[in-house]
Protein backbone atom coordinates (compact mmCIF):
# COMPACT_ATOMS: atom_id res chain seq x y z
CA UNK A 1 0.00 0.00 0.00
CA UNK A 2 2.87 2.38 0.76
CA UNK A 3 4.31 1.75 -2.70
CA UNK A 4 1.01 2.64 -4.38
CA UNK A 5 0.78 5.83 -2.33
CA UNK A 6 4.35 6.82 -3.26
CA UNK A 7 3.73 6.16 -6.94
CA UNK A 8 0.51 8.21 -6.91
CA UNK A 9 2.18 11.10 -5.12
CA UNK A 10 5.06 10.95 -7.59
CA UNK A 11 2.64 11.02 -10.53
CA UNK A 12 0.77 14.00 -9.09
CA UNK A 13 4.02 15.91 -8.56
CA UNK A 14 5.25 15.01 -12.04
CA UNK A 15 1.98 16.21 -13.57
CA UNK A 16 2.13 19.46 -11.58
CA UNK A 17 5.69 20.15 -12.75
CA UNK A 18 4.78 19.29 -16.35
CA UNK A 19 1.72 21.57 -16.19
CA UNK A 20 3.78 24.37 -14.65
CA UNK A 21 6.44 24.13 -17.37
CA UNK A 22 4.11 23.76 -20.35
CA UNK A 23 1.31 26.13 -19.27
CA UNK A 24 2.64 28.58 -16.68
CA UNK A 25 -0.20 31.11 -17.03
CA UNK A 26 -2.87 28.44 -16.58
CA UNK A 27 -0.98 27.03 -13.60
CA UNK A 28 -0.83 30.50 -12.02
CA UNK A 29 -4.56 30.97 -12.59
CA UNK A 30 -5.25 27.60 -10.97
CA UNK A 31 -3.20 28.51 -7.90
CA UNK A 32 -4.89 31.91 -7.66
CA UNK A 33 -8.29 30.22 -7.89
CA UNK A 34 -7.40 27.74 -5.17
CA UNK A 35 -6.16 30.45 -2.81
CA UNK A 36 -9.23 32.54 -3.62
CA UNK A 37 -11.48 29.65 -2.67
CA UNK A 38 -9.61 29.09 0.58
CA UNK A 39 -9.74 32.80 1.39
CA UNK A 40 -13.47 32.95 0.62
CA UNK A 41 -14.12 29.98 2.85
CA UNK A 42 -12.21 31.60 5.70
CA UNK A 43 -14.17 34.82 5.31
CA UNK A 44 -17.48 32.94 5.29
CA UNK A 45 -16.59 30.94 8.41
CA UNK A 46 -15.48 34.12 10.18
CA UNK A 47 -18.72 35.89 9.28
CA UNK A 48 -20.69 32.89 10.54
CA UNK A 49 -19.01 32.93 13.94
CA UNK A 50 -19.30 36.72 14.22
CA UNK A 51 -23.04 36.47 13.50
CA UNK A 52 -23.37 33.56 15.91
CA UNK A 53 -21.62 35.48 18.71
CA UNK A 54 -23.55 38.64 17.96
CA UNK A 55 -26.92 37.09 18.47
C-alpha positions in Angstrom: 0.0 0.0 0.0 2.9 2.4 0.8 4.3 1.8 -2.7 1.0 2.6 -4.4 0.8 5.8 -2.3 4.3 6.8 -3.3 3.7 6.2 -6.9 0.5 8.2 -6.9 2.2 11.1 -5.1 5.1 11.0 -7.6 2.6 11.0 -10.5 0.8 14.0 -9.1 4.0 15.9 -8.6 5.3 15.0 -12.0 2.0 16.2 -13.6 2.1 19.5 -11.6 5.7 20.2 -12.7 4.8 19.3 -16.4 1.7 21.6 -16.2 3.8 24.4 -14.7 6.4 24.1 -17.4 4.1 23.8 -20.3 1.3 26.1 -19.3 2.6 28.6 -16.7 -0.2 31.1 -17.0 -2.9 28.4 -16.6 -1.0 27.0 -13.6 -0.8 30.5 -12.0 -4.6 31.0 -12.6 -5.3 27.6 -11.0 -3.2 28.5 -7.9 -4.9 31.9 -7.7 -8.3 30.2 -7.9 -7.4 27.7 -5.2 -6.2 30.5 -2.8 -9.2 32.5 -3.6 -11.5 29.6 -2.7 -9.6 29.1 0.6 -9.7 32.8 1.4 -13.5 32.9 0.6 -14.1 30.0 2.9 -12.2 31.6 5.7 -14.2 34.8 5.3 -17.5 32.9 5.3 -16.6 30.9 8.4 -15.5 34.1 10.2 -18.7 35.9 9.3 -20.7 32.9 10.5 -19.0 32.9 13.9 -19.3 36.7 14.2 -23.0 36.5 13.5 -23.4 33.6 15.9 -21.6 35.5 18.7 -23.6 38.6 18.0 -26.9 37.1 18.5 
